[in-house]
Amino acid sequence: MINSPLNGSGKKKSQLPLSMEGKALTFPITFPLKAMMDAAIDDDVNRERLVDVFKILKISYAYTSKKISTKGKYVSFTYEITVINKAQFEKLYLLLRKVEGLKFAI
């Protein structure tokens, strides 16, 4: 799984994650993107905000699952996405940082 440049506080880590276990990513790459969102926001609104980012970047995506946290404060949405190059990958995480209600993305 790809590590997110966002930590739990929504702050950017120092480096974008472009390697896994010491191996460079090869594009295009398809992977599950899990977005942890504020459950106080309507599911449709949360999902629409994520899909808007995918559409802006012309990223192909497919919704795969939803899971509510134990205490019900957060909800995660998982999408299978395909990123075609490093620039698109970097822009994805830059735009995700601006999504209202997003706690982190991995």
C-alpha positions as CSV (number, residue, x, y, z in Angstrom):
1,M,0.0,0.0,0.0
2,I,1.3,3.5,-0.8
3,N,1.9,5.8,2.1
4,S,0.2,9.2,2.0
5,P,2.0,12.5,2.3
6,L,-0.7,13.4,4.8
7,N,-0.5,12.5,8.4
8,G,-3.4,12.3,10.8
9,S,-3.3,16.0,11.4
10,G,-3.6,16.8,7.7
11,K,-0.1,18.2,7.6
12,K,2.2,17.5,4.8
13,K,5.1,15.1,5.4
14,S,8.5,16.3,4.1
15,Q,8.6,14.0,1.1
16,L,6.1,12.5,-1.4
17,P,5.9,8.7,-1.3
18,L,7.4,7.5,-4.5
19,S,8.9,4.2,-3.5
20,M,7.7,1.1,-1.7
21,E,10.1,-1.0,0.2
22,G,13.1,0.6,-1.6
23,K,11.6,0.1,-5.0
24,A,10.7,2.9,-7.3
25,L,7.1,3.1,-8.6
26,T,6.5,2.3,-12.2
27,F,3.8,4.2,-14.0
28,P,1.0,3.8,-14.9
29,I,0.1,2.3,-11.5
30,T,-3.2,1.1,-10.2
31,F,-3.7,0.9,-6.4
32,P,-6.4,1.2,-3.7
33,L,-6.6,4.7,-2.4
34,K,-8.2,4.8,1.1
35,A,-9.5,8.2,2.2
36,M,-10.5,8.7,5.9
37,M,-13.2,11.3,6.1
38,D,-15.2,13.1,8.8
39,A,-18.4,11.0,9.3
40,A,-20.4,14.1,10.3
41,I,-20.4,15.0,6.6
42,D,-22.9,13.2,4.4
43,D,-21.4,10.2,2.6
44,D,-22.5,11.5,-0.8
45,V,-20.8,14.8,-0.2
46,N,-17.6,13.1,1.0
47,R,-17.5,10.8,-2.0
48,E,-18.3,13.7,-4.4
49,R,-15.3,15.7,-3.1
50,L,-13.0,12.8,-3.7
51,V,-14.4,12.1,-7.2
52,D,-14.1,15.8,-8.1
53,V,-10.3,15.4,-7.5
54,F,-10.2,12.3,-9.7
55,K,-12.1,14.1,-12.4
56,I,-9.9,17.2,-12.3
57,L,-6.8,15.0,-12.9
58,K,-8.6,12.7,-15.3
59,I,-7.7,9.7,-13.1
60,S,-9.7,6.5,-13.7
61,Y,-11.4,5.3,-10.6
62,A,-13.8,2.7,-9.2
63,Y,-15.4,2.8,-5.8
64,T,-14.8,-0.4,-3.9
65,S,-15.8,0.0,-0.3
66,K,-16.8,2.0,2.7
67,K,-16.1,1.4,6.4
68,I,-17.2,3.3,9.5
69,S,-14.8,3.6,12.4
70,T,-15.6,1.9,15.7
71,K,-16.8,5.1,17.4
72,G,-18.5,6.3,14.2
73,K,-16.5,9.5,14.0
74,Y,-14.8,8.7,10.7
75,V,-15.7,6.9,7.5
76,S,-13.2,5.5,5.0
77,F,-13.9,5.2,1.3
78,T,-11.7,3.1,-0.9
79,Y,-11.3,3.6,-4.6
80,E,-9.2,1.7,-7.1
81,I,-7.4,4.4,-9.0
82,T,-4.9,4.4,-11.9
83,V,-2.3,7.2,-12.0
84,I,-0.4,7.5,-15.2
85,N,2.8,9.4,-14.2
86,K,4.7,11.0,-11.3
87,A,3.3,14.5,-11.9
88,Q,-0.2,13.2,-11.8
89,F,0.6,11.3,-8.6
90,E,2.1,14.4,-6.9
91,K,-0.8,16.6,-8.0
92,L,-3.3,14.0,-6.6
93,Y,-1.9,14.3,-3.1
94,L,-1.6,18.1,-3.4
95,L,-5.3,18.3,-4.3
96,L,-6.4,15.8,-1.7
97,R,-4.8,18.0,1.0
98,K,-7.4,20.6,0.2
99,V,-10.5,18.3,0.4
100,E,-12.7,19.5,3.2
101,G,-13.3,16.7,5.8
102,L,-10.4,14.6,4.7
103,K,-8.3,13.4,7.7
104,F,-5.8,11.4,5.7
105,A,-5.3,9.3,2.5
106,I,-3.2,6.2,2.0
